């Protein structure tokens, strides 16, 4: 029992040490985003251009078919896609985060969590590029801003915490079992269609609504998107989002406590 307590304490200390080195993972994360668009004409503006094109296509193809007006459907999809891409990138990249950082892990005493902080930070930078379009959405689609919009801030913090712990857990499992990354990639593709990113839970039928209700990403996206649209989140969204984040944190800490000493041998 004492050995497990020591391992758990070391895992928590690793998280603290990683957080304290924000100057390092902050700079590395910024550099990752810059390198992705190095040499291109528009640079990081391609990030925003991508979301605009996706929203236009989805609105054109699905807006009318689902009986939605452009005024309400386009901002709903835009914010949903931005949040989904953040979660999707964090989880998919998270399953390989320690494998891709293998050289650093084997040759430096940096805390393992630093690599996850770097991953989440660069995806937050990309999300910030998407959310720059929010004022434009407010103006074009006449969204009424109000105090309720401030609830999106704690919602985004909770979503970020979930993404962090999910990436940490999957990164540890992905270092030990290399099949995790393709399994996660395929699962996230399926989950995209089971998450109300471009469809309303009540617009497709009771089965889709039930599938959305048991999907924690539905709640995690809702607690950010609903306030930004000037609406209230579903009454169950916050409890589900809190429970999912707590579960992810507990599983990630347990995995870090049990696997961190052997990680260098796996990568």
Steps between C-alpha positions, in 0.01 A plus 500: 500500500784737584659434158178598323475815714854597400426437132182709519689783673766486227228518233348811659849651532559431129186698415613787723848504351357499149266790576786704649693475173232688306768726352641193325185322379346838417788588267510150350126501438513836323788373289302188405218714360744727315683204347176354363445808287858604437552623145129523412355822364218539754685339789279425800203663323456162329370375836210746491447452127457126555221543754321757282497263202376209712220707650394626156490147357315347795248784504439466127466119509333430836335826605200467272480122532471529878248781477731753664523868416840632396483764775499241779668206329822663377621633840393173667715301256790748506545487876434126511762429236759720671450321831490157336825560314665597829382183675566277200855629449580479873381139529645374170837667553487402866509130415847555348624788717769298680597297194572817302694642797700179547839664436438763766362245749804273466759776520368767736351507852204718400165413662283281277200727538691781327444328165125490562495866608677584173245303297198661670651849474559478125145375448369787713690739274326345199164526681572868568540553123153349453338703778635823350207455260253526791454881478430459129237235574337733756478781247394301192244277672373753754587296808408696811799504735425497873640409840420132432788497249741516794397144591693387193825577687463236775357268234813540289722445804319175577520390136875571502549300819313206349711518184820516708424195712363304203819574304716402798318171550499408131863606464606259772292218357618582147864475607441152640258373236562641151156390380342773714567780249316345200218382727459852639513651150224273372291545813519880479384488137195305610444722802489809278172381352364401842574844647262788420760715330299576186161363606263574787432208740125530450504548123583145387288285727487342846781250432745776407392698804569200728842440340585867548388488864746223592786666312703717743633711212144620442493652848857634481428681174159619619635680808716715273287535187164576663621810692682632191171476311320687777320187621500291816677166499290189554433437869698174494797631303698635795457192723596269211797716400626517860462124545678424171790731587533356851501147360761591237717667766482201735582252222787717368656545845473128572663418167775758553573364847522145373677552166726806520812314619487258207398743227856565380541130422181488292572796274 
